[in-house]
Structures are given as structure tokens and as C-alpha cells.
Amino acid sequence: MRYSTSLIALILLFTGTGCSQNSLLTRHDYDKSQRNFVRGDANDALLDLPRRAEQGTFINAMESGYLNLIQGKAEIKPLQQQAKVLEDRVRYHVSREAKTFFYLQTPEDYYASEHEVIWLHMLLSWGYSLKGQFENACVEARVAGSLLSLPWSPVGHFDDPTMRLFLASLWTMCGDWREAQVDLRAAWVMDNSLVWAKELASREHPPAHLFAVLGGPGPDPVWSPEHTLNPLRSERKVSFKLRGQKSTLTLNDRTGLLIPNRRSPDAANWYARHVARESELHEVILDSVYGGNAAISGIVATAKITASSSLGLAIGVGGSVLGAAVMYVGARGNSDDIVLAGAGIVGTSLKEGWDISKQGYEESTSELAQRLNPSESYRFVRYLPEYLWMGWSDQALSYPMTLRTPYSYTSIAQPGVVNDGTSVSIAHLPDARESSLDY
């Protein structure tokens, strides 16, 4: 079968469109890195972080920065560069429901979500404390706190108890327990089940040892098409599946001394707001881009289905004609064997033709779904925690510390940042099944 000239032109256009998007990473580019990360190997996850594209971008800086920091490496220069470039780029967007979202437009035209913007400054605070630059660390913690506290609007203000708890850890790390108390109380006000945060905030002085263990490998985007009046927009819907198991954490020192700890709420609200904001942001542009892609993809898929169906039909009809002729010859010669051979040709031809048509249909529709599935190329910062555990102790501890859940294990070799008599240690546990990697 031959494609017409116009159809070939459309295919070339479609192919060119796909190539033009290859400069952006897809979820498959993260496959090896993600597998290492879920296994608890942050170093190999960093080494396998895709480097084909997006070097020097916001997403790359955030992901590499996080993977370095959870290993205790204060490699924050890319984060510093992002903060400097993006300092004056905060914008605001008001949805039709009057909920206010703030977002940050990067030079590469990525619109960073609220939680990603805040995490940029929290990662910087963490990194500065690791370097012993406590004044700079407190400055970045204050920026993060301001983004959580400032009343962008009376409705739809973004704040989060888990972020407040981590921010309290960062304040303690940079040496400001009073600010840590403020954020611990704020977490309890937002979620009254966090009574332990309120009790910790009531201490006049920080504990001798504070542990913040970041949990979860980060969510996975899932294609969630809906049936609405706007098929282009509804077919573009993406939701997020959290993969962390929210397990009970066992934290003990070398002698077996157990450190009580508590878990925070998860990050579901971060991504719910992210999805809500995305549905409002640049809808017309996204509709037109997605619509063009859908139209071209549909034409190509239809052409392939038609071609495979025609080829299958030709084989089935041609084989049937040949088989019928053989059967006729056999009947004229009273040869049962020739008649059976002709019938076999007919049956085989029809089956072969059907298989070709079916295979072409399945391959074409599968390819179409992959082309239109937005979760494959969805852009977001993948390496962020989903929740955290906090534990503290005033007793003398014998290192290394052991951290364990049913799915993950790690250790803390020595006290983390020691400031004004308090050590603050931050670690990470993926706390996830390997089967959660669905690529």
C-alpha cells in the first residue's frame, strides 16, 4: 500500500513536531534514575539523572540540588543561580473561583508551582547551613516563610503543615529556635492532629538532637482523561499518584536506644493545587498546541489503520480467491485432497488477513494513546519528598543512627549540623515498593 503525497506530508509534519519536542525530557528519560532512587541509592540516582536536555534549567537545578543535599553535599550553586535569575519573576494568577495562585515563570518558560518555589528557598537554607553559613540560611528560611505567610488574597491562600514542619527544622539548623516555634505552632493550627508539634513548640529551648527524615520518592503523573464538553482540555488532564507508603519509622542509635518520632501529613495538597493552577494557566495556548497534536496524531493513526486493514483485506480476499480456484480444480478432478488444500488456503488467508488488520489497529491506537498521553512529557520537579518524620531527644546518642521502614533502610553516620548546642540531622527514606515504578 502507498500513502498519498498529502498524507506523507502530514506524517513528516507530525514527525517534525515530535522531533522539535525532543529537547524536553520525558518520564522514560528518568527511568534508570528513578529505579535507583526508589531502591534508596541517591548517588546513582544523581549520576543517572538525564543530562540529554534541560541543563541549567529550574527543574534540573532543583532535582540535582535535592539529590545532593540528602547525601549531605551542599552543591547548591545551580540553586543560587536560579534564585538570582528568578528573583524578580514572581507573578500572580487569579482563577475563576477567586483562588489566588502565585507562580514563577522561568527563562525557559516553565511555570514553577507554589510548592516548588518555596522548596527552592528551603533547599538553599539547608545548603547554607551545611556550609556553616547560618546567616544566609536564615535569610532563605525567612523567604520561604514569607511565601507561606503573605496574604496573596483572602481566599485560596497557600500554606502547608508539612512545609511548616520542615521549615521549623531549618530554623533550628540555622540557630533561630523562636522562628522554629512559630512554624511548629502554625503546623498545629492547620492540622490539629499534630499535637506533638504544639508540644515541641512549647519548649523554651530546642532539643539536643533533632531529626527530620524526608519520606517518599515523589509522585508519579497519571493520565486522567475525562468526558466533558471540551474534549481537548479534558483529555489533557493529569493527576498525581503518591508512591510513599507512610510507614512507621524505627529510629535508634548504635546502642539500640529508640528515638520517638511522628509523621507529617502528605503532599497531596501541593499537587492538587498544582493541577488546579495548571487548568487555569495558559488554557488557550495549551488547547491549541494539544489540539494540533491530537489532529495530526489522529490522521496518522487513521491512515495506518486504513493501510493495515486494506492489506489484511487484500490478503484475505486474494487468498480466498486462490483457495476457491484450487477447490474448484479439486472438485472437477474428484480429488478430496486438493479440495481440502484449497479450503486450507482460504482459512489461512482469512486468518492472516484478520491478524494483520488487528495488529495494525492495536499498534496504531496504542501509538495514538502514547502520543496524546500528557503524563509522558509532563514537566514538574520529580525529586521532592511526600511527607516527613520528626524525632528528637535530649539524651546522649551513640552514632551511627539507624533508620528503617518495611521498605527502606539508611543510617546517619554522625550528628548533622551542630549549632548552639543542638544537632539537626536531615535524611531521606524512599519508603516505597519497587513495583510503584510504572513505566
N, C-alpha and C positions, 0 to 999 in steps of 0.2 A: 504494500500500500504506500502511496505517496501523499505527502502533505502538500496542500496548495501553497502558492507563493505567499499569500497573505497570512496563512497560518504559520508558516515558517518565520515570517517577520515577527508575529506575536510571540512565538516561542523565544526568539532571540531577544526580544524586548524583556520578556519575563526573566530569562537567564541573566541579562544585563542588570536587571533590577536586583536579583539575588546577589550578584557579584558586588554591586555597589554597597550592599549591607554587610559584606564580609569584614569590614573594618570594625564592626561591633561584635563583642563576644556573645556567645550563646551558652545555654546551660551545659551543653555537651563539652564545651571547652573546659568546664570546671570539673569534669567527671573524675579525673585522677586525683586532683587536689581535694575534692570533697570526700572521696573514699579514705584518703589518708587522715583527713580531719576527723571524720566520724570514728575512726579507729583510735583517735587520741594522739596522732602524730602531727603536731602543729608545724614542726620544722619541715617535714616532707610536703605538707600541705602548702607551705610558703614556697618551697622550691618548685612545686608543680603548679603554682598559680599561673594561669595562662598569661603569656607575655607576647602573644601574636599581635595584640592590638590594645588600645586604650592606655598605653603607658603615659604616666604623668597626669591622669585624669583623677577626678574626685573619687570615683569608685575604687580605682586601683590603689590610691593613697590610703583610703580607709581600710581596705581589706588587708593590704600588706602591713599597715601600721598595727592593726589588731592582732594579726598572726605573730608579729614580732613581740608585741607587748605581753601577750600571755606566756611567752617564753622568757620574760624578764629582760628583753632587749629594747632599749629606748631609741629605736630607729624611727625618729619622728620628723625628720627633715621634710619628707613629702607632705606630711600633715601640716607642718608650719607653712610650707609654700601654698597649700590650698587655703589655709586660714588667711594668709596675706592677700592672695588674689581675690578671695571671696568676701573680704571684709565689708565692702560697700555694696554687695549684691543681694542683700535680703529684700525680698518683695512680699507682697501680701495678696491674697486671693480670697474673695468672699463668695461663698456658694449661694445657690438659690435658697437654701434653707437658713441663710444668715449665719451659718457656722464659719468661723474665720480660721483659715489655714495659713500658716506662713511657710514659705518655701524659699529655696535658694537656687538661682539659675547659674549654672557653671559656665565657663567659657565654651565647653564642648556641647552646650545646650542640654545638659542633664539637669532635671529639676529635683534636687535633693529633698527628701521628705523631712518633716519636722524632727523625727527621732534621729535621723542621720545627721542633721545639722548639729543637734545637741551632742550626739556622740562624738562628733569631730572635736569639740572642745573638751569633753571628758577624757578622750584618748590623749589629747595634748597635756591635760593636767596630770594624768597618770605618768606620761613620759617624762615630764619635767620633774616630778617627784623622784622617779628612778634616777634621774641625773643629779639629784640633790638641789635642784633649782626651785626651792619651795615657794618663793615669792611669785614666780611665773606660774607655778602650779595653781596657786590660789587665785591668780588672775583668771586663768582659764576656767576654773571651777565656778567663779563668780559669773562669767559669761554664760556658762551652761545653766546656772541657776536663774539668771535673768530671763533666758529664753523660756524657762518653765514657769516663771512667775509673772512676767509682764502681762497686763490685761490687754491682749490684742483686740478683744471685743468682749462684751458681757455674755455672749453666747458662744459655745463651742470652743472655749479656751482649752489649750492642750497642756496637760500636766500628767504625771505618771508616778505611781508609788515606787515601782522598781527602779526607775531612774533616780528618784529621790534617795533611795537606799544606797545606790552605788555612789551618788554624789556625796552622801554623808561619809562614805569610806574615803573618797578623795579628799574631802575637807580634813578628815582625821590624818590622812597621809601627809598633807602639806602643813599640818600643825594648827588648824583652827577648829577646836572642838565645839565652840559656840555655834559656828555655822553648821557643823555636823548635827548638832542637836536640833536646829531649826528644820533641817531636811528630814530627820527621823520623825519629828512630830508631824511634818507635812505628809509623810507617807501614811502615818496612822490616821490622820484626818481623812485622807482619800479612801483608805481601806481600814475600817475599824477592826478587822480581824488581826491586824498587825500590832497586837497589844505589846508584843515583845519589843517593837521599835519604840513605842512610847516609853517603856520601862528603861530601855537603853538610853534614850534621850534624857531621862530624869537623873542620870548620873552626873555628879558635879565634875568628874574627871573622866577621861577616856580610859578604857580597859588597857591592861598592859600589852595584850595581844588581840588584834582584830583580824578576822579572816573574811574576805569576800571571794566566794567561789562562783565564777560565772558558769552557767549551765546551758546546755543545748547547743546544737550545731548551726542554729539559724534555720529559718523556714524555707520551704520549697514552694515556688509558684505553681499553681494548678489552674489549668484552663477550665473556666466555669461558664460556658455559653448559656444564655437564657433566651426564652422566646418572648420578645417584646415587639413593639411597633417599629423600633429602629433596629433592624437585623444587624447592621454593621457594628453598631455600638454594643449590642447585646452579645454578639459572637466574639467580641474582643474582651469580655470580662475575664478577669484573673482574680483568684483568691489565694490565700497563703495557708499552707499546712505546717503547723509547728511540729517538729520531729523529736524534741526532747521529751523524755519520759517522766520528768518531775519526780524523780526517785527520792527516797530517803538517803541523805548523805551521812556516811560514817567518817568522822574526822578525829584522829587520835595522834598522839605523839609517839616517839620511839619506845616509851615505856608502856604504852597501851592506855595512857590517860585519855579519856574521851572528852571532846570539846562539844558541848551542846550547840546546836545550830538550827536555824529556821530558814524556810524557803519563802521567797517573794512571790507575788503574782506573776503571771507570764506576760509575754509581749503582744498578746493578741490585739490589744487596743492600738498599738503602734501601727500595725498593718491594716487594721480596719479603717483607721484614719487615712492611711496611705492610699487605700483603694478608693475611699470616698473622695479624696482630693484629686486623684487621677481621673475620676469620672467627670470632674468639672474642668480640668485643666486642658486647654487647647483642644476641645472636642472636635471642632470643625476641621482642624488640620489633621487630627488623628483619623477622623472619619474618612476624609478624602484619601489619605495615604492607604488606610486599610481597605477602603472600597476599591481603589485601583488595583491593589494586590489581589483582592478577592476576585475581581472581574477577570483579570488576566489568568489567575490560577484556575478559575472555573473553565475558561475557554480551553486552556491547555489540557486540563483533566478530561473535558468532554471530547476533545479531539483524540486523545489517547484511547478513551473508552470506545469511541466510534471505530477507530482503526483496529483495535484488538477484536471488537465484535465482528467487524467486516471480515477480518482474516479468519476468525473462527467459523463464521458462516460460510465463507468460501471453501474452507477445508471440509466442513460438514457436508455441504451440497455437492462439491466435487467428488468427494469420496463416496457419497451415496449414489451418484450417477454412475461412477465406475463400478461400484458393487452391484448395482442393479443390472448393468450390462453383463457382468460376469454371471450373475444368477440366470439371466436370460439364455446365455450360451449353455449353461449347465442344464437348464430345463429342456432346451431343444435337443441336447445330446443325452437326455435321461441320465445325467451324472449327478448323483446326490452330493458327492464330494465338492464338485465345482459350485453347486448351489450354496452349500454351507460356507465355502470360501467367500463367495460374493456377499452372503449375509454378514460374515465376519468383517469384511471390508466396510460395509455400511455401518455396522455397530461401532467399529473402531474409529471411523471418520467422524461420526456424530459425537462420540465421547471426546476425541481430541479437539474438535472444534469448540465444544462446550467448555473444556478445560482452559483453552486459550482465551476465550471470551471472559470466563470467570476470573482467571488470573489477571487479565488486563484491567478488569473493573476494580478488583480488590487493590491492585497496586496503584492505580490512578486515584482512587478515593482515599487511600492511605496517604499518598503523597500530597493530595489536596489538604487533608486534615493537618499534616505536618506544616505545610506552607502557611496555613491560616491560624495555627495554634500560637497565640501570642506569648504563652508561657515559655516557649523555647528561646525567645530572644528578649525576654523581659529584663529590663535593666533595673537593678537595685543593689544595695550593698549586702552581699551574702553572709559575710563573716561578722556577725554580731550575736550576742547572747540572747536567749529567750527568757531567762529568769536568773536568779542568783540565790545562793545560800549565804547567810551571815552567821558567824560564830565568834565568840570572844571568851577570853579567860584572863584572870589576874594571877594565875599560878605560874611558877617557873616551868617552862616546857623544854623537853629534850627533842631536838631535831634529829632526823627529818620527820616531818609530819606526813601522815598517810591519809589520802582522801580516796574514798571508794563509794561507788554505787553498784547496783547489779550489772550495769552495762559499761562502766568506765573505772579506771584507776589512774591515779597520779600521785606525786609526792611533792612536798615543799622542802628543799634541802636545807634552807637556813631562813632566819627571820627576813621578812621583806624590808620595806623602807622603815628605818627606825628614826623617829623624830620626836624629840622632847619626851623620851622615855616610853613611847608607845611604838610597837612594831605593827605595821599594816601589811598583810600579805594578800596578794590577788592571784588567783589561779583559775584554771578552766577545766571543766569536765564536759565532754560532748553528751554523755548520758543518753545515748541513742542507739537503737538497733541498726546494724549494717543494712538490714532489709529496708530501712527508711529511705535508702538511696534508690530512687525510682527514675532511671534514665532510659 
